[in-house]
Amino acid sequence: MKRYFHEELEDVRSHLMLMGEKAIDNVNLAMQAILESDIALAQEVKRADDRIDDIEKQIDDEVARYIGLRAPVARDLRLLFVTVKASNDLERVGDEATSIAKRTAKILQSGRSFGQLGQLPRMCDLAVGMLKEALHCFIDEDETKAGPIFERDKEVDSLHRENFTYFVEKMKSDPDLVLYCTELVFISKAMERIADHAQNIAEEVYFLLTAKNLKEEMSR
């Protein structure tokens, strides 16, 4: 398959991959803060999100400059639009990691450490794996990697529903766990959204490479 990237687009591609790496690192760091009940790590997540925002702005500026100078058409133009959409999804991943970190800090500041986490660690593993595969789908121009991402998103959704039921039952059985379990429900939802953003990237790249809708293809 012809490569879409040439020398003038290399910076855009490199910065998107860097942004992806930073977003993945922040999700992992947010989960580590939970597993280790470490408020310092949670605060580090919030600080690191600024760097992700800076890279998104840099990508937007590079894409705007390239369009203004080169007036790209067809595949190059579609590539640039997909890059902007993907960077927006990665920025939202960073926001979700920050949300997790804030809720983690809130729990720890209440004097409670983390104990039962339901399916949160599994959800994090799946979401991070999906993000990595979505980025590889983009960089390798390999549409075959998009389908498995779509299927794994269904598993993450199922785990979130399982978490919701689990934490609600915990709240019913012990009123002292209401704050703790409520925050964990929101953390679980944030993990689900991270997986959704990975799927969004996969869908955009799949359309770029095949001109087909991934959801329609997977439903056949």
N, C-alpha and C positions, 0 to 999 in steps of 0.2 A: 504494500500500500504506500502511495506517495505520502511523504511526511509533510505536514502542514507548516511545520516550523522552519524558518530559515534564519539567517544571522540577525536580521533586524527585529525578530520576535523573541530572540533568546532571553533577553532580560525579562520580558513579560512572563515567559514560562518559568524561569528560575525563581522569580519573586512569588509566583503562585505556589510553587513547590515549597519554598521557604515558609510561606504563610501556612500552608498545610501542616508542615512539620511543627511549627509553633503552636498551632491549634491542637494538634494531637498531644503534644507535650503538656499542654495546659489541662486537657481532659484527664490525662494520666496523673498529673500532679494533684488535681482536685480529688481524684479517687484515693490517692495515697494519703492525702490529708484526712480523709474519712477513716481509712484503715488504721492509721497511726494516731488518730485523735490529736492531730498536730495543727494548732491554730496558726503557727508561723507559716506552714506550708499553704494554708488557705489564704493567708494574706499575700503570699508570693504569687498565687494565681491571679489575684486582682491586679497586682502590679504588672504582670506579664501581659495582660490583655491589652494594655496600651500599645505594645509593640505590634500586636496583630492588627490593631486599628491603623497604625502608621503604614504597615505594608499594604493594606487594602487601599489606602489613599494613594500610595505610590503606584500601585497597579492601575488605578483609575486614571491617574495623570499620564502614565505611559501609554495607555490605550487611547486616550483622547489625543495625545500628541501624535501617535502613529496614524490615527485616522485622519487627522488634520494635514499631516505631511504627505502621506502615501495614498490616501483615498482608496483603501483596499476594497476589493469586490469579492463576491462568491465565497469560497472556502475561508480565505483569510479573514473576511469580515465576520463570518459566522463564528470562527475561532475566537475572535476578540470578544464578541458578545458572550460566548460561553465562558470565557475567562473572567469577565466581569461578574457574571451570575455566580460562578463558582467561588470567586473571592468574597462575594456577599454572603454565601452560605458558610464559608469558613469564618467570616467575621461573626456570624450568628453562633457558630460553634463556640467561639471564644467567649461570647456573651453568656452562653449556657454554662460553660465551665465556671465563669465568674459567679453566676447565680448559685451554682452548687457550692462554691467556696464560701459565699456569704451565708448560706443556710448552715453550712458546716460550722462556721465561726459562731453563729447564733446558738447552735446546740452546745458547743463547747463553752461558750461564755455563760450559759445557764448552769454550768457545773456538771453537766452530764457528759460522759464519754460514750463512744459508739460501741454498741453491742451487736444485737441482731440486725442484719442488713438485708434480709430477704434475698432477692435476686440481683441486687445492685452490682456486685462485682462481675457477675456474668454479663449483665447488660453493658457495663463499661467495656469489657473485653470485646463484645460483639460490635459495639458502636465504633470503637477505635479501629478494629479490623476492617469495618466497612469504609471508614474514612481512608485508610491506607489503600484499600483496593480501588476506591473511586479515583484517587490521585494516580495510581498506577494505570488505571483504565485511560486516563487523560494523557499521561506522559508517554505511554507505550502505544497509544492509538489502538487499543485492543477492546473492541466492543463486547467480546465474549466474557469479560470480567464484570459486566454490568448486571447480567442476569442473577448471579448468586447474591449480589448486594440486595437486589429486590427481594429475594426470598428470605434473607437474614433479617430484613426490616420487619417482616411478619413475626419472626421469632422474638424480636425486641418488643414489639407491640404486645405479644402474648405475655412476656415476662412482666411488663408494666402492669397489665391487668392482674396478674398474679400478685405482684407487690401491693397493689391497691387493696385487694381483698385481705392479704396477710396483715398489713399495717392497720387497717380498719378493725380487724378482729382483735389485734393487740390493744387498741385504744378502748374497745368495749370491755375487755377483760381487766384493764388496769388504767384508771383515769390519770394516774401520774405519768403515763406514757403519751398523753394526747399531744403535747408540744413536740416531743421527739418524733413520734410517728407521722405527725402532720408534715413536718419538715422533710422527712424521708419520702413521703408521697410526692412532694414537689421536686425533690432531687431525682426521683425515679422518672418523673415527667420530663425533666431536663435531659436525662439520658435518652429518653425516647425521641426527643426533638433533635438531639445530636445525630442519632441514627437517621432521622428523616432528612437532615441536611446532607448526609452522605448519599442517601438515595437520590436526592435532587441533583447532586453533581453527576452521579452515574447516569441519570436520565438525560441530562443535557449533553453529556459526552456521547452517549449512545445515539442521540438524534444527530449530533454533529457528524458522526462517523457513518451512519446508515440512513439518515433522513427518515427514520421510523420512530414511532412512539413506543418506548420500552414497556409501558403498562399494557398497551394493546397487544404487543408481541407476547408478553408473559401470560396473558389471559387466553391465548389460543391453545 
